[in-house]
Amino acid sequence: MERLTLSNQFRILAKLEPGQAKTCELNAEILERGYKALYADIFENIWDETDSETYREVADTLDLYRAFEAHKRKGGNIPESYYAEFRGFDGNHECDHYSICAFMRREQGKWAELADHPDNSHGPTVSTYRQMVREWDRLGREFDLSSEQVASIMAAATR
């Protein structure tokens, strides 16, 4: 049934998008004939799903840096460290984290206060961010951070 539905969608697209008609017709035929080995050709632009845990790690990290930004706006200081500013996620080795982070920030406009920070760290960051978020959790996950809480979270980045 799903194959038939997709095939029909491709047949409709062929009529609506004349420039893509040949590709759409071929895709419909692949589905209709059950050429399973060719399905990958049809779906080559569909990414694997990003799991909820990865989303949660990214959102938690961005929320932590949101709290840091609020602390700075109120005149607070962030101890000097590579992780004093959001650095992004490694686009080569932390691809799921990187891509969902970039999508949420750039396409959805979320965490706008971090818009001027990079998406790609060009080096691994996930394990350090996890340590920092774990420390933030231990401290009660407050968004109104004291200088001592900030220092404690930043110290977790070096553990």
SETIRO-101717 format. One record per residue: residue number from 1; y, z negated, x of N, C-alpha, C, O in turn. Coordinates in steps of 0.001 Angstrom, whole numbers, plus 500000, padded with zeros to 6 digits. Layout:
BEGIN
R	NUM	Y	Z	X	Y	Z	X	Y	Z	X	Y	Z	X
...
***
This chain:
BEGIN
R	1	498807	500000	500823	500000	500000	500000	501263	500000	500871	502221	500711	500570
R	2	501265	499199	501955	502440	499165	502831	502665	500522	503489	503802	500973	503626
R	3	501577	501168	503892	501709	502490	504505	502328	503479	503526	503184	504278	503904
R	4	501901	503428	502282	502439	504335	501264	503929	504070	501042	504722	505005	500928
R	5	504296	502807	500983	505705	502445	500801	506546	502957	501966	507605	503550	501760
R	6	506073	502726	503190	506817	503199	504361	506879	504721	504399	507914	505300	504730
R	7	505778	505357	504063	505758	506818	504030	506807	507334	503046	507563	508253	503362
R	8	506850	506742	501857	507849	507141	500867	509270	506915	501376	510160	507728	501122
R	9	509481	505832	502082	510809	505564	502655	511199	506660	503645	512335	507134	503648
R	10	510250	507052	504476	510537	508132	505428	510803	509448	504707	511660	510219	505139
R	11	510091	509722	503621	510321	510958	502857	511729	510947	502236	512411	511972	502215
R	12	512146	509802	501740	513500	509671	501174	514548	509837	502272	515535	510547	502085
R	13	514337	509180	503425	515280	509308	504543	515404	510746	505013	516485	511187	505401
R	14	514296	511478	504980	514333	512886	505388	515305	513681	504520	515963	514602	505003
R	15	515392	513328	503251	516315	514010	502338	517761	513542	502537	518702	514328	502424
R	16	517916	512258	502833	519256	511687	502976	519882	511966	504340	521106	512026	504464
R	17	519051	512135	505354	519528	512334	506729	518948	513632	507287	517958	513597	508018
R	18	519542	514766	506958	518983	516052	507386	518780	516163	508903	517835	516812	509350
R	19	519635	515552	509677	519501	515593	511129	518276	514853	511642	517822	515098	512759
R	20	517741	513949	510830	516551	513175	511197	515323	513591	510389	514276	512949	510466
R	21	515460	514670	509613	514405	515065	508674	513065	515304	509364	512037	514834	508878
R	22	513053	516016	510473	511796	516342	511152	511081	515073	511595	509879	514926	511373
R	23	511817	514155	512220	511219	512892	512670	510708	512087	511489	509607	511537	511539
R	24	511495	512016	510431	511080	511258	509242	509829	511850	508607	508933	511111	508199
R	25	509759	513165	508521	508583	513827	507947	507342	513563	508804	506261	513303	508275
R	26	507501	513630	510123	506374	513346	511017	505908	511899	510867	504708	511628	510827
R	27	506853	510981	510784	506496	509568	510608	505753	509353	509294	504773	508610	509246
R	28	506217	510002	508234	505545	509885	506938	504114	510413	507045	503179	509817	506508
R	29	503960	511510	507727	502626	512109	507865	501704	511208	508692	500533	511043	508348
R	30	502217	510629	509771	501423	509702	510587	500890	508571	509715	499716	508212	509794
R	31	501766	508015	508885	501372	506904	508007	500384	507356	506934	499386	506683	506674
R	32	500664	508475	506329	499794	508975	505257	498390	509300	505762	497406	509083	505055
R	33	498301	509815	506976	497003	510188	507526	496305	509036	508242	495154	509166	508659
R	34	496994	507921	508383	496370	506753	508988	496159	506875	510483	495198	506321	511017
R	35	497030	507583	511161	496918	507740	512611	497415	506470	513307	498502	506437	513886
R	36	496606	505457	513233	496977	504119	513708	497448	504118	515165	498362	503374	515521
R	37	496832	504942	516000	497225	504994	517412	498665	505472	517592	499268	505234	518638
R	38	499214	506137	516591	500586	506643	516676	501615	505730	516002	502812	506013	516048
R	39	501166	504655	515384	502107	503741	514720	503149	503195	515693	504309	502993	515331
R	40	502721	502962	516927	503663	502426	517917	504851	503369	518117	505964	502917	518383
R	41	504617	504682	517990	505713	505640	518113	506757	505435	517012	507958	505572	517244
R	42	506279	505106	515824	507177	504912	514691	508017	503641	514869	509202	503604	514538
R	43	507373	502615	515394	508023	501300	515449	508492	500913	516844	508693	499731	517122
R	44	508670	501898	517727	509038	501588	519106	510386	500870	519228	510626	500185	520222
R	45	511258	501015	518248	512564	500349	518296	512582	499014	517575	513630	498379	517459
R	46	511432	498588	517093	511325	497288	516422	510841	496269	517450	509757	496412	518015
R	47	511641	495254	517683	511308	494238	518683	510275	493274	518129	510102	493152	516917
R	48	509589	492591	519040	508717	491499	518637	509581	490391	518047	510754	490251	518392
R	49	508990	489615	517162	509736	488526	516535	510057	487429	517548	509262	487132	518440
R	50	511223	486845	517391	511610	485690	518191	511226	484451	517406	511583	484314	516235
R	51	510499	483550	518048	509999	482384	517318	511114	481382	517028	512171	481397	517660
R	52	510852	480528	516070	511838	479532	515626	512193	478554	516726	513330	478087	516797
R	53	511239	478238	517585	511513	477291	518680	512571	477852	519634	513450	477119	520087
R	54	512487	479135	519934	513478	479764	520815	514853	479725	520155	515846	479391	520802
R	55	514910	480064	518878	516180	479982	518156	516743	478565	518238	517926	478373	518521
R	56	515889	477580	517989	516336	476185	517980	516871	475779	519357	517894	475101	519449
R	57	516180	476192	520426	516656	475862	521780	518025	476475	522049	518903	475825	522616
R	58	518199	477712	521644	519486	478383	521840	520570	477690	521019	521645	477392	521541
R	59	520302	477434	519754	521290	476776	518892	521632	475382	519411	522800	474992	519412
R	60	520624	474630	519851	520880	473292	520402	521760	473377	521643	522686	472583	521811
R	61	521470	474337	522506	522264	474506	523727	523701	474870	523385	524639	474304	523947
R	62	523875	475802	522475	525233	476198	522088	525974	475058	521397	527178	474892	521594
R	63	525271	474280	520599	525895	473104	519977	526335	472087	521029	527404	471488	520910
R	64	525512	471896	522055	525893	470982	523136	527186	471450	523801	528094	470655	524043
R	65	527255	472736	524092	528479	473247	524727	529660	473253	523758	530813	473191	524185
R	66	529381	473326	522467	530438	473154	521471	531003	471732	521573	532215	471529	521510
R	67	530122	470771	521728	530550	469378	521885	531366	469213	523167	532368	468498	523175
R	68	530941	469875	524255	531708	469828	525505	533109	470410	525307	534091	469853	525797
R	69	533196	471529	524590	534495	472151	524329	535391	471203	523526	536582	471085	523813
R	70	534833	470537	522535	535610	469573	521740	536099	468429	522626	537235	467974	522494
R	71	535239	467973	523524	535603	466901	524458	536790	467339	525329	537723	466565	525543
R	72	536749	468575	525825	537846	469083	526669	539134	469235	525862	540219	468935	526360
R	73	539015	469704	524608	540224	469862	523773	540928	468537	523530	542143	468491	523342
R	74	540150	467461	523535	540748	466131	523319	541199	465499	524626	541509	464309	524673
R	75	541235	466304	525695	541727	465814	526978	540644	465236	527863	540943	464708	528935
R	76	539388	465324	527440	538290	464810	528250	537987	465713	529426	538370	466883	529455
R	77	537305	465155	530375	536961	465870	531593	535453	466108	531635	534673	465272	531180
R	78	535053	467247	532182	533642	467550	532403	533425	467495	533912	534131	468176	534656
R	79	532475	466710	534373	532230	466636	535824	531939	468020	536411	531322	468864	535762
R	80	532388	468234	537635	532165	469509	538320	530675	469774	538470	529925	468944	538983
R	81	530269	470940	538014	528864	471331	538102	528767	472791	537678	529610	473285	536930
R	82	527750	473468	538152	527499	474830	537714	527364	474867	536197	527771	475837	535557
R	83	526795	473817	535624	526542	473761	534177	527676	473117	533385	527500	472785	532213
R	84	528826	472940	534006	529974	472397	533271	530445	473388	532205	531038	472991	531202
R	85	530183	474658	532421	530514	475718	531471	529216	476387	531044	528256	476431	531813
R	86	529183	476907	529825	528009	477644	529363	527859	478898	530214	528814	479658	530368
R	87	526678	479120	530763	526411	480235	531673	525605	481361	531050	525422	482407	531673
R	88	525122	481166	529833	524280	482168	529204	522816	481927	529529	522438	480854	529998
R	89	522002	482934	529275	520568	482891	529560	520230	484112	530400	520925	485126	530336
R	90	519183	484019	531172	518805	485098	532073	518266	486293	531280	517214	486204	530648
R	91	518987	487392	531320	518600	488586	530579	517326	489242	531070	516732	490037	530343
R	92	516889	488933	532281	515664	489524	532813	514433	488669	532583	513337	489199	532399
R	93	514596	487355	532591	513433	486466	532531	513431	485529	531324	512403	484925	531019
R	94	514537	485400	530652	514645	484572	529441	515131	485474	528303	516091	485165	527598
R	95	514435	486591	528156	514897	487692	527290	515100	487274	525838	516107	487628	525225
R	96	514148	486523	525284	514296	486113	523879	515505	485205	523702	516274	485367	522754
R	97	515673	484250	524612	516827	483349	524543	518123	484154	524685	519068	483981	523914
R	98	518142	485026	525677	519323	485844	525926	519679	486700	524707	520827	486708	524262
R	99	518687	487420	524170	518998	488381	523110	519430	487702	521813	520366	488168	521164
R	100	518774	486616	521422	519187	485966	520173	520535	485268	520352	521336	485206	519420
R	101	520780	484748	521548	522076	484122	521832	523193	485166	521748	524207	484946	521085
R	102	523001	486292	522418	524019	487345	522398	524235	487861	520982	525374	488108	520584
R	103	523167	488026	520221	523299	488517	518847	524099	487534	517987	525030	487928	517286
R	104	523729	486261	518048	524418	485281	517205	525881	485147	517600	526745	485016	516733
R	105	526168	485177	518893	527544	485010	519349	528374	486272	519152	529506	486199	518673
R	106	527829	487422	519514	528618	488668	519512	528594	489394	518169	529614	489929	517736
R	107	527444	489416	517513	527343	490161	516251	527676	489289	515045	528367	489733	514129
R	108	527185	488050	515043	527436	487169	513903	528713	486359	514060	529199	485787	513085
R	109	529258	486297	515252	530502	485561	515478	530349	484050	515478	531327	483328	515288
R	110	529132	483566	515689	528901	482121	515715	529306	481552	517080	529323	482269	518081
R	111	529623	480280	517105	530046	479579	518318	531239	480311	518957	531263	480574	520160
R	112	532209	480623	518121	533372	481401	518553	534120	480735	519704	534737	481417	520522
R	113	534067	479418	519771	534769	478732	520847	534144	478992	522212	534724	478647	523242
R	114	532959	479603	522219	532288	479954	523474	532339	481460	523735	531623	481964	524600
R	115	533177	482173	522996	533213	483634	523071	533560	484145	524468	533117	485226	524857
R	116	534334	483392	525214	534739	483881	526541	533724	483515	527632	533958	483785	528810
R	117	532621	482914	527252	531564	482572	528205	530545	483718	528241	530389	484439	527255
R	118	529860	483885	529361	528932	485022	529483	527672	484853	528649	527314	483741	528262
R	119	527008	485963	528379	525700	485948	527722	524590	485879	528765	523573	485218	528556
R	120	524789	486564	529887	523747	486701	530905	524073	485837	532118	525087	486036	532788
R	121	523208	484890	532383	523400	483999	533525	522935	484623	534830	523320	484158	535903
R	122	522122	485657	534763	521544	486316	535934	520697	485369	536764	520480	485602	537954
R	123	520229	484325	536152	519332	483364	536789	518805	482412	535729	519410	482286	534665
R	124	517699	481745	535994	517084	480878	534984	517967	479690	534603	518562	479039	535462
R	125	518039	479425	533301	518844	478306	532803	518109	477455	531772	518484	476304	531548
R	126	517068	478002	531140	516435	477329	530003	515966	475925	530351	516227	474990	529594
R	127	515281	475752	531472	514743	474419	531790	515869	473404	531986	515731	472246	531591
R	128	516960	473820	532581	518096	472899	532761	518740	472572	531430	519047	471412	531156
R	129	518951	473589	530593	519511	473338	529275	518612	472382	528476	519109	471511	527762
R	130	517307	472547	528598	516384	471640	527893	516596	470197	528331	516615	469290	527498
R	131	516754	469981	529630	516986	468614	530141	518295	468062	529595	518373	466894	529213
R	132	519310	468894	529561	520605	468449	529060	520536	468118	527570	521070	467095	527141
R	133	519896	468958	526788	519774	468706	525346	518927	467472	525098	519224	466691	524195
R	134	517875	467285	525887	517039	466079	525751	517875	464816	525973	517726	463829	525252
R	135	518749	464857	526970	519625	463711	527231	520625	463524	526095	520902	462395	525689
R	136	521162	464617	525585	522085	464560	524448	521378	463942	523245	521960	463116	522542
R	137	520130	464336	523003	519330	463737	521922	519182	462233	522133	519351	461441	521207
R	138	518863	461857	523370	518676	460436	523693	519942	459630	523401	519876	458460	523022
R	139	521084	460272	523584	522372	459607	523362	522825	459672	521901	523904	459179	521574
R	140	522030	460264	521028	522363	460306	519603	522947	461616	519117	523320	461731	517950
R	141	523031	462592	519979	523496	463935	519624	524863	463922	518928	525077	464627	517942
R	142	525753	463133	519445	527112	463059	518908	527918	464274	519335	527754	464771	520450
R	143	528792	464758	518452	529699	465838	518826	530992	465276	519404	531724	465979	520100
R	144	531265	464026	519120	532440	463352	519664	531975	462544	520873	531705	461348	520771
R	145	531887	463216	522011	531306	462612	523213	532327	461794	523998	533497	462160	524105
R	146	531857	460692	524535	532667	459915	525472	532496	460519	526867	531583	461312	527098
R	147	533360	460149	527774	533245	460628	529152	531941	460178	529788	531352	460903	530589
R	148	531490	458980	529432	530228	458468	529971	529046	459295	529466	528119	459586	530222
R	149	529082	459674	528177	528016	460498	527622	527982	461880	528280	526914	462407	528593
R	150	529157	462448	528480	529236	463750	529142	528656	463647	530545	527879	464506	530961
R	151	529026	462609	531271	528519	462419	532639	527002	462267	532640	526325	462804	533517
R	152	526475	461555	531682	525034	461360	531587	524314	462678	531295	523257	462952	531863
R	153	524884	463483	530415	524293	464791	530089	524370	465710	531322	523408	466410	531638
R	154	525490	465701	531997	525631	466528	533185	524690	466079	534298	524188	466910	535054
R	155	524448	464777	534408	523502	464282	535412	522085	464781	535117	521292	464984	536036
R	156	521775	464974	533850	520452	465483	533473	520250	466905	533986	519116	467343	534180
R	157	521338	467619	534204	521240	469001	534693	520755	469059	536139	520322	470110	536611
R	158	520827	467958	536820	520425	467955	538243	519062	467294	538443	518597	467177	539577
R	159	518424	466866	537373	517127	466196	537518	516012	467186	537722	514854	466792	537861
***
